[in-house]
Amino acid sequence: MENEAVKALREKYKWREVVVPQVWRPDEVGEEIIGKYGGRTLRNGQYGQYEVILVHVPDEGTYMLTGVRIVQLMDASMIELGHPVRVIWKGVKTTGSGYEMKDYEVLVADGEVVPVEALPEVQGCGRPEGVEVNVTIQ
């Protein structure tokens, strides 16, 4: 039996399911993903921590895009959470140092930003309690 405080809490809010993002794995050069920018988060992998970019695709779910190039391009775009984004897979390229890296093309839409509250919540993307982020743009 549920107590009154829990019942009041349940009825006070509109609830949405928290989803775990899936990895976007394009097969062919030129494949694209179009959705809303969901920010970035850290993941732990075989070689330590790495950053991923989140893209919320309507009626499909949230996808993670990995690689140094996608993180650099999204940083360079300076878009806010919820902004429409189109990412095109350009394949794997060899750097001047002989390493292979994932390559992308990023296009951002002109127009209004979707409110952050309208984006789906993704597990593991929040800041730990007590952590503040201070950003200065010069």
N, C-alpha and C positions, 0 to 999 in steps of 0.2 A: 504494500500500500504506500502510495506516494504522499509525502507531507505537503502542506499548503505552500511552503516557500518554494519547493521544487516545482510544484504545479504552476505557481505564478510566474516563475522564471521561464518555464516551457512555453507558456502562452504569451509572454511579453515580447518575444523576438520571433522574427522570421528566420528559419534555420536553413542552411545550405550544407550539402555534403562536402567534406574535404577530400580532394582527389590527389592521387600520386601521379606526377607527370610521367609520360613515357618518353623514351629516347627517340628522336627523329633520325631515321636511318635511310636516307635517299639511296636509290639504286643507280640512277642514271644522272649524268651531268645535265643540268637544266631543270631538274625537279625543283619545285618550290613549295613553300609553306607560307600561308597568309593568315594573319590573325592579329591579336592585340599583344603588345609588349607586356610581359608579366614581370620584368625585372631579372635579377640574377641571384644565384645562391651558390653556396659551396657544397661540394660533394666530396666524399672520401673514396679514393680508388687505390688501385694496386701500387701506384707511385706517389701516394699522398693526396693532399687536397687539391681540388681544381674547381674553377668556376664554370657554371653553366648559365645559359640564357634561357629564359622561359617565354614561350609563345602560347597564348590561349587561342585555340582555333574553334570557332563556333560549331556546335553540334558534333565535335570530335573529341575535344579534351585539351589538356595541356601537354606541350612537348618541351623537352630539354634539347638544346643545341649545344654541342661541345666544340672546343677548339679555341686556340689563342686568337685566330683571325675573327671569329664571330664576336668575341668579347671586345676586341679592339674596335670593330665596326660599330657595334651598338654603343660603346662609349663615345665614339666620334659623332654619332647621330644626335646625341644630347636630347633624345626624346624622353617623355615622361611615361610613367606606368599607364597602360591603357591605350597608348597611341597605336594606330594601325601600322603594321609592318609587313613587309614581303621579303622573304629570304630565298635566294636562289642558290642551289648547290652547284659549285664550279669544279668539284672533284678534289683530288689530292694533288698538291704540287710539291716540288722539291725546292727547298730554300737555297740560298747561296752557300749556306754552311753544309749542305748535303742532307739535311733532315727533311722528312716528309711532314706536311701539315695540311689540315682540312682548309679548303678555300670556299668562300661564300661571297655573294653579292647581296647587299642590303639596300632596300628601298623603303623610304618612309613616306607616309601619306601627308598631304597638306590637309589641315582641318582641325576640328575639335577633338580634344582628348576625352576618352571615356573615363568617368569618375572611378577612382581606385575601388570604391565600395562595390562597384558593379562587376569587378573581376572575380573569378572563382578563387577560393582559398586553396593554397597548395601546401601540403604537409612539408615541414622542414624549411620554410622560407621566411619565417618570422625572426625578429631579433630576440636574443635572450633577454629575459627580464633584467631591467636595470641598465641596458646598453643604449646609449644615445648616439645618434649620427649627426655630426656637424659638417656641413659642406659649405665651402666658400668658393664662389666663381669669380674670377678676376678677369 
